[in-house]
């Protein structure tokens, strides 16, 4: 407002007070704000109407806050949706098949090399509760067994594939024990068909059906069973990816002598979500699994098992993968430490373990047996493994409620409840900045 001094005729401008400037800025904001109903709270001519619109506005904001908290709770629960896609694969890879005899050591080799006492001591914690073995460690002269090569004991004492295999056919063509690779597992010496090791190419399936799969005639050599080792007769079979270490004892299925077993499989490829989702899948620890080319659940469990035994016993069992500079346990350590620590670790860890990982895996969908005649029941068994279909099931986990969904729903509730948008929020930021500037002495 311009005023003139009557004495000298000089005009000057009178600046409005800060409170008046703030009020002017606020009123201008209220009248032009895109927040529906706000103008009626401050500019309605009657008090009743102002109170009524204030109630409407606060109710809308309250409902918006309540519903938004539910949406945030839903988002941070990280729900998962599963997408299954069926794709036909012309020639899928045939899985690896690892076969273990329930009997870990052959009687003839045990007697020939005088390993009976060694095996009594080294396996009593594993089998003693069944065989009734009670041995006092203080009465054992461990120095007698210092020179025993445990690797030799397992490799020579275990059942050999050239002796067990009585017939072999792959996709209608003859195969032999040379198509099997020996491997040490917690069940002792086992044999893997189609391992992909030692320069072997991974076999591919030409068509579905038993004719294009693996057919084996095996003898379990029950006359060679060393009575203290097991109360079971037969073999245990694990069908697995060739890059997955065989956890036969935990994940395999049993086949009894005198039966003909048909196992139809299908191929699945599972992709799980990483943390923070519940599946908590990871592929970042490959460097910690240097002995394996791919990160898998089985590889991780076996590596953790080995580290646990090395930490507790100061050495590793011969059947475990090499880790750092850990030496192989001698008979004394194997007997007094390894098996005991193995039981305390692997039992709780494998409880409820499904073995699913982010690699393509075979899924056993059919397993049935027919009895042979009585003459074959003690030793011979037939095993047929094949693809029932050449379709690959891609099972992919996806976020069921992602950040974009959260923003969309919150935006919808914001518009529905109080008629606001992101620009309304920016309007509030702008008026707040203008009022603060006036208070600090600047211009609005």
Secondary structure, 3 states (H helix, E strand, C coil): CEEECCCCCCEEECCCCHHHHHHHHHHHHHHHCCCCCHHHHHHCCCHHHHHHHHHHHHHHHHHHHHHHHHHHHHHCCCCEEEEEEEEECCCCECCEEEEEECCCCEHHHHHHCCCHHHHHHHHHHHHHHHHCCCCCHHHCCHHHHCCCCHHHHHHHHCCCHHHHEEEEEECCEECCHHHEEEEEECCEEEEEECCCCCCCCCCECCCCCHHHCEEEEEECCHHHECCCCCCCCCEEEEEECCCCCCCHHHHCEEECCCEEEEEEEEEEEEECCECCCCCCECCCCHHHCCCCCCCCHHHHHHHHHHHHHHHHHCCECCCCCCCCCCCECCHHHHHHHHHHHHHHHHHHHCCCCCCCCCCEEEEEEEEEEEECCHHHCCCEEEEEEEEEEEEEEEEEEEECCCHHHHHHHHHHHHHHHHCCCHHHHHHHHHHHHHHHHHHCCCCC
